[in-house]
């Protein structure tokens, strides 16, 4: 499996959890206050199978879901079949194929780290209406709240000593986010908001969520990754439910377009 290629993970992605709708509602309220009107359309870029898209629909928004990977986009379209709030299309953060000045808010859920940041920011500036906003949000497990999850992380580190997490959304991985988001003339006024939430998962869904993780599989290799999965299954044992703590972490900037 290649780092950053999610083609083989589309089926497993349905096991992931969404983002904190409290965090999204707070950002939305701020945006609408700054715009002086309702947020008319949004774009979820790098939408995957639609985890963030679903959250956005739940809080009353509509717009576009843009995803480059055919397998992921097809899975998302199937999940959203009959839901007309979001129009699905093929595109990347660097070339969304969306019209100029078409949205008030662009978001990327757990995916901005895969982009060519300056090129993506220029593209978001193009598709945003004057004064619009961009939010890069991640949803890492808040493992410091759970000794059980900390033990799993320690086990993985022992098995893959040189593992470099790419998409975990940890504070360590996010330390240069301010520099990335403000590295061009296109955006200003960054603010960060975090919010905790929990997901209660069956054993099957919890293991499925682990199987959707690209960076560990790509670096560990399939044989070692399967051993990691077996060890996690052994640790779960006969438990029917696993409570997983999450921390949605969102960085928001405003377009300089006037």
C-alpha positions, 0 to 999 in steps of 0.5 A: 500500500502506498502512503496517501493512496486510499483506494483500498481503504474506501470500504473500511472508511465507513467505520470512522467517526465524524467530527465534533458538531459543537466545534463546527457550529461554533465556527459556523456562528463565527463565520456568519457573524463576520459575513453578516449573513447566512453561510449559503454554500460550503465545499468539503474538499478531500471529502473521502466517503463523506464523514465531514460532509455528513456533519455539515449536512447535519448542521443545516449546510449544503454545497459540494463534496470534492474527492479525487479518489474514485473508490472513496468518492463512489463510496461516499456517493452511495452513502449519500444516495438520495441526499441532495444537499451536497453535489459530489464531484472529482477534484483535488485541493489544488484543482477543485474544478468548482466555479469562482466565488462559489462558496462561503466556507471551504473545509478539509477533514483530516486531509490538508496535510496531503496537499501542496499547501500554497497551491491549495490555498490559492485555489480556495481563495479563488472559489471563496466569495469575498471574505470567505473562510477556510477550515482545516480540521482533524479528528485524532483519538484523544488517547491521553484520556485513556490508558487502554488506548495509550497501551495500544499506541505503545505496542504499535511503536514497539512493533514499528519503531521508525513509524512517522505518523502523517495524519494523526492530527496530534499536536506534534504534527500540527505544530507548523500549521499556522505557518502553512495556513498563513504562508501566502497572501490569500488568508489571514487571522488564524484561530484554533478551536478544539472540542472533545467528543466520544464514539461508542463502537462495536469491536467490528467497527473499531477494528474496521476503523484501524483498517482505514489507517493508511500511514501505519499500513504503508510504513509497517507493511501488510504482514506487520500491520496484520499482526498489529490488528491481531494484537488489538483484537486480543486486547479487546477480548470479549468486550462488546463495546469500545468507548473511543475519545476524540478531539476535533481540532480545527484551524480557521483562516479568512480569505483576504479577497474583498 
